[in-house]
Amino acid sequence: MKITKIEMVHVKPRWLFLKMHTDEGIIGYGEPTLEGRTRTVEMAVRELERYLIGQDPLRIEHHWQAMYRGTFYRGGPVLMSAISGIEQAMWDILGKKLGVPVYQLLGGKCRDKIRVYAHIGGRTPEEYAKNALAKVEQGFTALKTTLFEAVKPVDSLSLVRRAVERFKAIRDAVGDDVDIAIDCHGRLSPAMAIRMAKALEPYYPMFLEEPCLPENVDTMVTVARSTSIPIATGERLFTKWGFREVVEKQAASILQPDLSHAGGIMECKKIAAMAETYYATIAPHCPLGPIALAACIQLDACTPNFLIQEQVTLGEGYLMEPFKLKNGYVEIPEKPGLGIEIDESLIKDKIYEGTWETPRLYYEDGSVAEW
């Protein structure tokens, strides 16, 4: 079997879908989406395409090594997102060639269904509570929210209290049986992260995601040691080498590799195995499209230390057979490869040129804040 062509299409709101064609007529799907930089990733895929055309797509590990090591300059979000989408498509082809789901090629199922969570937001505590109840009524048993926007390195007591009021409103509305995670977006300094965590602890958050930026692992260790709330991180880390120090220093107990950024399905399987040796879990990052979610579900199915899966596309019309939510879980697809087929008739009106700007936040003095 040989790769004959790679097609890509930008799909609203911000996704990049990849189709890998072969001389045997088998097509593999991947999603090399990189939020705000997807057009740049598209060019990176084109550069890698020169190596890929004519190659056997079943030699997945070999091609991963060639793409990663063969360009001399390694890693980073653009190159790794390109490699990730290509790697997902090769796994899809391999599964279809052999007639089995990808998870079967990686050791088989560890579970029968995949727990997922939904995002909620709001402006007032009442809006947060209302939006949380709406998701619970849809069948979700876990939620994630962001409680604040720009936060100064040392901010006011009123900001902390507003965040607590919002979270308390959610907890009071949904009760103790629904898990509620908090995405901090790296907006807190280590000092503010410690203060915020202490104020939120009584309401039992499921985890604090990126309470501070992951670039300085020692600061994350300091935050993790200061609170009983589990710390999660990983969406801005790439490859097993990017996660090594976080794992070894136990800076987080929940790792969130993104299968469209960190290196693809196998690389995230390796990251999960690293985490397992430190009794950490994985909760793959995926505020992306249905192909990325399908790749995540294949990994989730065969990974013993999987915790929960992020998603934003349940109920959206992109797949021939969409994932269905039932009591907080989705079923694991039984079809070969990634287990999905894109309904191209439904995405025609969602194709666009690929421009999506990451929102920017500013402090009141005009300086740039973390988003």
Kinemage of the C-alpha trace (Angstrom):
@kinemage 1
@onewidth
@group {chain A} dominant
@subgroup {mainchain}
@vectorlist {calphas} color= white
{ca met a 1} P 0.000 0.000 0.000
{ca lys a 2} L 1.188 3.512 -0.795
{ca ile a 3} L 0.077 7.041 0.083
{ca thr a 4} L -1.044 8.786 -3.101
{ca lys a 5} L -2.513 12.098 -1.986
{ca ile a 6} L -3.294 14.238 1.050
{ca glu a 7} L -6.304 16.565 1.026
{ca met a 8} L -7.116 19.183 3.650
{ca val a 9} L -10.129 21.389 4.242
{ca his a 10} L -10.758 24.117 6.819
{ca val a 11} L -14.069 23.655 8.617
{ca lys a 12} L -15.826 26.214 10.837
{ca pro a 13} L -15.438 27.189 13.558
{ca arg a 14} L -11.636 26.554 13.517
{ca trp a 15} L -10.807 23.004 12.422
{ca leu a 16} L -8.610 21.409 9.779
{ca phe a 17} L -9.697 18.020 8.422
{ca leu a 18} L -7.169 15.812 6.632
{ca lys a 19} L -7.851 12.947 4.181
{ca met a 20} L -5.021 10.583 3.316
{ca his a 21} L -5.583 8.600 0.102
{ca thr a 22} L -3.935 5.302 -0.784
{ca asp a 23} L -3.507 3.256 -3.950
{ca glu a 24} L -5.819 0.598 -2.474
{ca gly a 25} L -8.699 3.048 -2.169
{ca ile a 26} L -8.591 3.169 1.647
{ca ile a 27} L -8.918 6.701 3.025
{ca gly a 28} L -7.716 7.756 6.449
{ca tyr a 29} L -8.939 10.791 8.397
{ca gly a 30} L -6.893 12.990 10.699
{ca glu a 31} L -7.273 16.400 12.340
{ca pro a 32} L -4.126 18.551 12.496
{ca thr a 33} L -6.038 21.480 13.961
{ca leu a 34} L -4.034 24.115 15.856
{ca glu a 35} L -6.317 26.828 17.148
{ca gly a 36} L -5.346 30.164 15.602
{ca arg a 37} L -2.478 28.650 13.575
{ca thr a 38} L -4.253 26.071 11.425
{ca arg a 39} L -3.236 27.666 8.114
{ca thr a 40} L 0.373 27.495 9.259
{ca val a 41} L -0.075 23.816 10.112
{ca glu a 42} L -1.555 23.235 6.668
{ca met a 43} L 1.729 24.401 5.135
{ca ala a 44} L 3.697 22.183 7.518
{ca val a 45} L 1.647 19.187 6.332
{ca arg a 46} L 2.427 20.147 2.738
{ca glu a 47} L 6.129 20.164 3.539
{ca leu a 48} L 5.878 16.709 5.115
{ca glu a 49} L 3.802 15.512 2.161
{ca arg a 50} L 6.923 15.507 -0.005
{ca tyr a 51} L 8.287 12.721 2.198
{ca leu a 52} L 4.971 10.870 2.578
{ca ile a 53} L 3.813 10.440 -1.012
{ca gly a 54} L 4.702 6.934 -2.163
{ca gln a 55} L 5.311 5.643 1.371
{ca asp a 56} L 3.543 2.713 3.017
{ca pro a 57} L 1.093 4.270 5.548
{ca leu a 58} L 1.169 1.114 7.686
{ca arg a 59} L 4.712 1.912 8.928
{ca ile a 60} L 3.356 4.417 11.433
{ca glu a 61} L 6.163 4.495 13.999
{ca his a 62} L 8.832 4.659 11.298
{ca his a 63} L 7.173 7.617 9.580
{ca trp a 64} L 6.638 9.379 12.916
{ca gln a 65} L 10.355 9.129 13.634
{ca ala a 66} L 11.250 10.292 10.123
{ca met a 67} L 8.940 13.316 10.306
{ca tyr a 68} L 9.995 14.258 13.846
{ca arg a 69} L 13.730 13.625 13.675
{ca gly a 70} L 14.327 14.121 9.978
{ca thr a 71} L 13.679 17.867 9.921
{ca phe a 72} L 16.487 18.587 12.459
{ca tyr a 73} L 14.405 21.214 14.306
{ca arg a 74} L 12.026 19.270 16.488
{ca gly a 75} L 8.814 19.719 18.420
{ca gly a 76} L 6.649 22.773 18.911
{ca pro a 77} L 2.945 23.243 18.285
{ca val a 78} L 3.037 23.671 14.491
{ca leu a 79} L 5.204 20.680 13.550
{ca met a 80} L 3.655 18.394 16.156
{ca ser a 81} L 0.097 19.283 15.109
{ca ala a 82} L 0.996 18.462 11.512
{ca ile a 83} L 2.536 15.136 12.539
{ca ser a 84} L -0.419 14.390 14.845
{ca gly a 85} L -3.041 14.731 12.118
{ca ile a 86} L -0.986 12.665 9.690
{ca glu a 87} L -0.427 9.964 12.318
{ca gln a 88} L -4.142 9.763 13.131
{ca ala a 89} L -4.909 9.210 9.437
{ca met a 90} L -2.346 6.395 9.214
{ca trp a 91} L -3.922 4.622 12.208
{ca asp a 92} L -7.321 5.025 10.550
{ca ile a 93} L -5.954 3.386 7.396
{ca leu a 94} L -4.301 0.558 9.338
{ca gly a 95} L -7.498 -0.216 11.239
{ca lys a 96} L -9.551 -0.189 8.041
{ca lys a 97} L -6.997 -2.387 6.283
{ca leu a 98} L -7.174 -4.995 9.058
{ca gly a 99} L -10.886 -4.545 9.737
{ca val a 100} L -10.530 -3.617 13.429
{ca pro a 101} L -10.826 -0.459 15.575
{ca val a 102} L -7.595 1.322 16.455
{ca tyr a 103} L -7.992 0.461 20.138
{ca gln a 104} L -7.836 -3.237 19.225
{ca leu a 105} L -4.383 -2.632 17.721
{ca leu a 106} L -3.231 -0.987 20.956
{ca gly a 107} L -4.167 -3.776 23.363
{ca gly a 108} L -7.947 -3.866 23.274
{ca lys a 109} L -10.617 -2.221 25.408
{ca cys a 110} L -10.037 -1.486 29.098
{ca arg a 111} L -13.616 -0.214 29.520
{ca asp a 112} L -17.007 -0.434 27.894
{ca lys a 113} L -17.830 3.279 27.587
{ca ile a 114} L -16.136 6.672 27.752
{ca arg a 115} L -17.071 9.361 30.263
{ca val a 116} L -17.149 12.873 28.810
{ca tyr a 117} L -17.650 16.383 30.141
{ca ala a 118} L -19.285 19.537 28.812
{ca his a 119} L -18.247 23.192 28.967
{ca ile a 120} L -20.331 25.881 30.620
{ca gly a 121} L -19.949 29.618 31.110
{ca gly a 122} L -21.866 32.686 32.149
{ca arg a 123} L -21.576 36.203 33.525
{ca thr a 124} L -23.466 36.002 36.799
{ca pro a 125} L -23.714 33.174 39.339
{ca glu a 126} L -27.305 32.700 38.227
{ca glu a 127} L -26.247 32.225 34.589
{ca tyr a 128} L -23.558 29.723 35.582
{ca ala a 129} L -26.119 27.742 37.570
{ca lys a 130} L -28.703 27.824 34.774
{ca asn a 131} L -26.197 26.708 32.137
{ca ala a 132} L -24.908 23.928 34.390
{ca leu a 133} L -28.397 22.563 34.967
{ca ala a 134} L -29.071 22.600 31.225
{ca lys a 135} L -26.046 20.380 30.588
{ca val a 136} L -26.996 18.009 33.389
{ca glu a 137} L -30.473 17.725 31.889
{ca gln a 138} L -28.836 16.761 28.578
{ca gly a 139} L -27.193 13.830 30.358
{ca phe a 140} L -23.764 15.094 31.390
{ca thr a 141} L -22.416 14.088 34.800
{ca ala a 142} L -19.283 16.242 34.594
{ca leu a 143} L -18.759 19.886 33.649
{ca lys a 144} L -15.878 22.295 33.157
{ca thr a 145} L -15.939 26.056 33.454
{ca thr a 146} L -13.733 29.140 33.552
{ca leu a 147} L -14.486 31.491 36.433
{ca phe a 148} L -12.477 34.598 35.559
{ca glu a 149} L -10.843 36.477 32.695
{ca ala a 150} L -7.696 38.584 33.076
{ca val a 151} L -6.153 38.145 36.523
{ca lys a 152} L -3.319 40.358 37.716
{ca pro a 153} L -0.227 38.695 39.253
{ca val a 154} L -1.555 39.844 42.619
{ca asp a 155} L -5.247 40.580 42.321
{ca ser a 156} L -8.044 41.683 44.620
{ca leu a 157} L -10.092 39.783 47.178
{ca ser a 158} L -13.210 40.762 45.238
{ca leu a 159} L -11.993 38.866 42.162
{ca val a 160} L -11.461 35.720 44.216
{ca arg a 161} L -14.871 36.095 45.845
{ca arg a 162} L -16.583 36.500 42.443
{ca ala a 163} L -14.972 33.284 41.265
{ca val a 164} L -16.075 31.456 44.407
{ca glu a 165} L -19.635 32.783 44.090
{ca arg a 166} L -19.843 31.476 40.535
{ca phe a 167} L -18.493 28.059 41.450
{ca lys a 168} L -20.692 27.806 44.533
{ca ala a 169} L -23.739 28.615 42.399
{ca ile a 170} L -22.881 25.719 40.080
{ca arg a 171} L -22.303 23.335 42.987
{ca asp a 172} L -25.555 24.333 44.698
{ca ala a 173} L -27.454 23.882 41.438
{ca val a 174} L -26.139 20.458 40.377
{ca gly a 175} L -25.403 18.911 43.761
{ca asp a 176} L -22.555 16.734 44.961
{ca asp a 177} L -22.820 13.917 42.411
{ca val a 178} L -21.821 16.035 39.404
{ca asp a 179} L -18.116 16.678 38.930
{ca ile a 180} L -17.084 20.262 38.161
{ca ala a 181} L -13.626 21.083 36.840
{ca ile a 182} L -12.107 24.547 36.516
{ca asp a 183} L -10.041 25.694 33.542
{ca cys a 184} L -7.741 28.499 34.648
{ca his a 185} L -6.186 28.928 31.152
{ca gly a 186} L -2.816 29.668 32.761
{ca arg a 187} L -4.224 33.063 33.771
{ca leu a 188} L -3.083 32.879 37.389
{ca ser a 189} L 0.354 33.575 38.750
{ca pro a 190} L 1.579 30.885 41.145
{ca ala a 191} L 0.782 33.208 44.058
{ca met a 192} L -2.784 33.814 42.875
{ca ala a 193} L -3.231 30.139 42.008
{ca ile a 194} L -2.519 29.198 45.616
{ca arg a 195} L -4.971 31.797 46.914
{ca met a 196} L -7.658 30.820 44.420
{ca ala a 197} L -7.295 27.097 45.133
{ca lys a 198} L -7.598 27.645 48.868
{ca ala a 199} L -10.798 29.653 48.405
{ca leu a 200} L -12.336 27.017 46.089
{ca glu a 201} L -11.329 23.907 48.044
{ca pro a 202} L -14.501 23.735 50.193
{ca tyr a 203} L -16.602 23.193 47.041
{ca tyr a 204} L -14.615 20.175 45.826
{ca pro a 205} L -13.548 20.976 42.240
{ca met a 206} L -12.751 17.898 40.162
{ca phe a 207} L -9.470 19.510 39.083
{ca leu a 208} L -7.759 22.828 38.418
{ca glu a 209} L -6.563 22.953 34.819
{ca glu a 210} L -3.493 25.075 34.078
{ca pro a 211} L -3.674 27.101 37.301
{ca cys a 212} L -0.425 28.619 36.078
{ca leu a 213} L 1.573 28.249 32.895
{ca pro a 214} L 3.371 24.907 32.431
{ca glu a 215} L 6.641 26.406 31.175
{ca asn a 216} L 8.186 26.477 34.665
{ca val a 217} L 7.456 23.074 36.156
{ca asp a 218} L 8.794 23.992 39.595
{ca thr a 219} L 6.084 26.636 40.008
{ca met a 220} L 3.464 24.027 39.169
{ca val a 221} L 4.956 21.752 41.816
{ca thr a 222} L 4.618 24.570 44.336
{ca val a 223} L 0.938 25.027 43.459
{ca ala a 224} L 0.227 21.289 43.481
{ca arg a 225} L 1.758 20.904 46.944
{ca ser a 226} L -0.326 23.784 48.294
{ca thr a 227} L -3.790 22.331 47.634
{ca ser a 228} L -5.845 19.170 47.847
{ca ile a 229} L -7.445 19.938 44.465
{ca pro a 230} L -5.914 17.755 41.721
{ca ile a 231} L -3.864 19.770 39.235
{ca ala a 232} L -4.256 19.130 35.493
{ca thr a 233} L -2.048 20.305 32.632
{ca gly a 234} L -0.771 19.293 29.241
{ca glu a 235} L -2.621 20.946 26.366
{ca arg a 236} L 0.433 23.134 25.679
{ca leu a 237} L 2.990 20.361 26.018
{ca phe a 238} L 4.256 18.307 23.102
{ca thr a 239} L 5.668 14.762 22.888
{ca lys a 240} L 6.757 12.530 25.752
{ca trp a 241} L 9.798 14.735 26.269
{ca gly a 242} L 7.571 17.742 26.933
{ca phe a 243} L 5.720 15.787 29.627
{ca arg a 244} L 8.757 14.142 31.235
{ca glu a 245} L 9.515 16.751 33.874
{ca val a 246} L 5.838 17.246 34.779
{ca val a 247} L 5.519 13.503 35.372
{ca glu a 248} L 8.799 13.039 37.213
{ca lys a 249} L 8.250 15.995 39.545
{ca gln a 250} L 4.579 15.107 40.018
{ca ala a 251} L 3.579 18.644 39.107
{ca ala a 252} L 0.146 17.388 38.048
{ca ser a 253} L -1.920 14.322 38.834
{ca ile a 254} L -4.001 14.630 35.641
{ca leu a 255} L -2.247 14.946 32.288
{ca gln a 256} L -4.090 16.447 29.328
{ca pro a 257} L -2.193 15.668 26.134
{ca asp a 258} L -3.939 16.808 22.982
{ca leu a 259} L -3.925 14.078 20.340
{ca ser a 260} L -3.897 16.769 17.630
{ca his a 261} L -0.915 18.610 19.155
{ca ala a 262} L 1.217 16.277 21.261
{ca gly a 263} L 2.167 13.789 18.553
{ca gly a 264} L -0.888 11.697 17.777
{ca ile a 265} L -2.399 8.499 19.123
{ca met a 266} L 0.715 6.419 19.819
{ca glu a 267} L 2.687 9.297 21.331
{ca cys a 268} L -0.171 10.029 23.729
{ca lys a 269} L -0.363 6.327 24.562
{ca lys a 270} L 3.298 6.574 25.580
{ca ile a 271} L 2.608 9.705 27.632
{ca ala a 272} L -0.222 7.876 29.404
{ca ala a 273} L 2.125 4.985 30.200
{ca met a 274} L 4.623 7.428 31.708
{ca ala a 275} L 1.844 8.887 33.847
{ca glu a 276} L 0.718 5.440 34.948
{ca thr a 277} L 4.079 4.787 36.629
{ca tyr a 278} L 3.387 7.771 38.913
{ca tyr a 279} L -0.289 6.844 39.482
{ca ala a 280} L -1.394 9.836 37.421
{ca thr a 281} L -4.341 9.778 35.037
{ca ile a 282} L -5.008 11.260 31.604
{ca ala a 283} L -7.918 13.422 30.484
{ca pro a 284} L -7.128 14.207 26.835
{ca his a 285} L -7.576 17.812 25.750
{ca cys a 286} L -10.055 18.111 22.860
{ca pro a 287} L -11.975 21.352 22.262
{ca leu a 288} L -11.640 20.391 18.594
{ca gly a 289} L -13.576 18.634 15.854
{ca pro a 290} L -15.093 15.170 15.502
{ca ile a 291} L -12.006 13.513 14.001
{ca ala a 292} L -9.855 14.588 16.928
{ca leu a 293} L -12.552 13.360 19.328
{ca ala a 294} L -12.720 10.012 17.540
{ca ala a 295} L -8.947 9.620 17.910
{ca cys a 296} L -9.229 10.437 21.620
{ca ile a 297} L -11.959 7.862 22.158
{ca gln a 298} L -9.816 5.158 20.563
{ca leu a 299} L -7.011 6.006 23.003
{ca asp a 300} L -9.380 6.326 25.973
{ca ala a 301} L -10.800 2.877 25.300
{ca cys a 302} L -7.458 1.085 25.631
{ca thr a 303} L -5.756 3.192 28.325
{ca pro a 304} L -6.060 1.901 31.909
{ca asn a 305} L -5.368 5.248 33.592
{ca phe a 306} L -7.899 7.240 31.559
{ca leu a 307} L -10.055 9.609 33.640
{ca ile a 308} L -12.446 11.625 31.462
{ca gln a 309} L -12.689 13.064 27.955
{ca glu a 310} L -13.188 16.676 26.865
{ca gln a 311} L -15.506 17.278 23.895
{ca val a 312} L -17.419 20.064 22.155
{ca thr a 313} L -19.050 18.295 19.186
{ca leu a 314} L -21.624 15.890 20.634
{ca gly a 315} L -24.896 16.410 18.827
{ca glu a 316} L -23.257 18.373 15.996
{ca gly a 317} L -23.782 17.268 12.415
{ca tyr a 318} L -20.408 16.184 11.067
{ca leu a 319} L -20.464 12.388 11.246
{ca met a 320} L -22.538 9.754 9.485
{ca glu a 321} L -23.176 8.219 12.914
{ca pro a 322} L -22.581 10.860 15.631
{ca phe a 323} L -21.456 9.899 19.113
{ca lys a 324} L -24.451 9.714 21.438
{ca leu a 325} L -24.476 10.722 25.085
{ca lys a 326} L -26.098 8.449 27.661
{ca asn a 327} L -25.833 9.056 31.401
{ca gly a 328} L -22.577 10.955 31.031
{ca tyr a 329} L -20.899 8.449 28.690
{ca val a 330} L -20.528 7.767 24.975
{ca glu a 331} L -20.267 4.318 23.472
{ca ile a 332} L -17.013 3.088 21.982
{ca pro a 333} L -17.362 2.662 18.204
{ca glu a 334} L -16.916 -0.848 16.854
{ca lys a 335} L -16.192 0.063 13.239
{ca pro a 336} L -12.634 -0.242 11.839
{ca gly a 337} L -10.014 2.474 12.182
{ca leu a 338} L -11.171 5.572 14.032
{ca gly a 339} L -14.718 4.223 13.772
{ca ile a 340} L -16.173 7.256 12.003
{ca glu a 341} L -17.073 8.523 8.553
{ca ile a 342} L -17.341 12.254 7.855
{ca asp a 343} L -20.656 13.307 6.330
{ca glu a 344} L -19.191 15.578 3.671
{ca ser a 345} L -22.634 16.804 2.620
{ca leu a 346} L -23.053 18.359 6.067
{ca ile a 347} L -19.733 20.214 6.116
{ca lys a 348} L -19.983 21.848 2.678
{ca asp a 349} L -21.510 25.022 4.083
{ca lys a 350} L -18.944 25.062 6.912
{ca ile a 351} L -15.846 25.134 4.709
{ca tyr a 352} L -13.950 28.441 4.888
{ca glu a 353} L -10.494 29.905 4.318
{ca gly a 354} L -9.191 28.953 7.761
{ca thr a 355} L -8.745 32.291 9.527
{ca trp a 356} L -9.564 32.136 13.245
{ca glu a 357} L -8.062 34.591 15.737
{ca thr a 358} L -7.306 33.518 19.281
{ca pro a 359} L -9.038 36.048 21.587
{ca arg a 360} L -6.755 38.427 23.435
{ca leu a 361} L -7.159 39.697 26.981
{ca tyr a 362} L -5.717 42.913 28.384
{ca tyr a 363} L -5.306 44.320 31.859
{ca glu a 364} L -6.942 47.630 32.717
{ca asp a 365} L -3.636 49.434 32.112
{ca gly a 366} L -3.533 48.139 28.507
{ca ser a 367} L -0.862 45.487 28.951
{ca val a 368} L -1.350 41.972 27.595
{ca ala a 369} L -2.851 39.303 29.863
{ca glu a 370} L -2.945 35.531 29.453
{ca trp a 371} L -5.831 34.079 27.472
